[in-house]
Amino acid sequence: MSSNSASSSDLLTQVRSHEVAIAELNNISSSRAVYQRKGNIFFQTTIQKATVFEQKQLDTAKARLQKLSSS
């Protein structure tokens, strides 16, 4: 999806998805395995790395939504 073709509803869905992922990661037991999708493959990672990745994705989606709203 290119940044120009994203609708506000698509971006809101992305924001909510990342928020849920972060909440789940914050509540997962440290003994559980965590996997992060890269392309079509899932790789094992740490909770911290997955949380940082999701937070960056959330920040990007929020910035795009803000830019779309201000246009």
C-alpha positions as CSV (number, residue, x, y, z in Angstrom):
1,M,0.0,0.0,0.0
2,S,1.5,3.3,-1.0
3,S,1.2,6.3,1.3
4,N,-1.0,8.1,-1.2
5,S,-3.5,5.4,-1.5
6,A,-4.2,4.8,2.2
7,S,-7.6,6.0,3.4
8,S,-8.2,7.3,6.9
9,S,-10.2,4.1,7.7
10,D,-7.3,2.0,6.6
11,L,-4.9,4.0,8.7
12,L,-7.2,3.8,11.8
13,T,-7.3,0.1,11.4
14,Q,-3.5,0.0,11.2
15,V,-3.2,2.2,14.3
16,R,-5.6,0.0,16.3
17,S,-3.8,-3.2,15.2
18,H,-0.5,-1.9,16.4
19,E,-2.0,-0.7,19.6
20,V,-3.4,-4.1,20.3
21,A,-0.1,-5.8,19.4
22,I,1.7,-3.5,21.9
23,A,-0.8,-4.2,24.6
24,E,-0.5,-7.9,24.0
25,L,3.3,-7.7,24.1
26,N,3.2,-5.8,27.3
27,N,1.1,-8.5,28.9
28,I,2.9,-11.6,27.6
29,S,4.9,-13.7,30.0
30,S,8.7,-13.3,29.5
31,S,9.0,-17.1,29.1
32,R,6.8,-17.1,25.9
33,A,8.3,-17.2,22.4
34,V,7.6,-14.1,20.3
35,Y,7.7,-14.1,16.5
36,Q,7.8,-11.1,14.2
37,R,6.7,-11.3,10.6
38,K,9.2,-10.1,8.0
39,G,7.8,-10.6,4.5
40,N,6.0,-13.9,4.4
41,I,8.2,-15.5,7.1
42,F,8.0,-15.3,10.9
43,F,11.3,-15.0,12.9
44,Q,11.7,-15.5,16.6
45,T,12.6,-12.3,18.4
46,T,12.5,-10.7,21.9
47,I,9.5,-9.0,23.4
48,Q,11.5,-5.8,23.6
49,K,12.4,-5.9,19.9
50,A,8.9,-6.7,18.9
51,T,7.5,-3.9,21.0
52,V,10.0,-1.4,19.5
53,F,9.0,-2.5,16.0
54,E,5.3,-2.2,16.7
55,Q,5.8,1.2,18.3
56,K,7.6,2.5,15.3
57,Q,4.9,1.1,13.0
58,L,2.2,2.8,15.2
59,D,4.1,6.1,15.2
60,T,4.3,5.9,11.4
61,A,0.6,5.1,10.9
62,K,-0.4,8.0,13.3
63,A,1.8,10.4,11.5
64,R,0.3,9.4,8.1
65,L,-3.2,9.7,9.6
66,Q,-2.4,13.2,11.0
67,K,-1.0,14.2,7.6
68,L,-4.1,12.9,5.8
69,S,-6.4,14.7,8.3
70,S,-4.6,18.0,7.9
71,S,-4.7,17.9,4.1
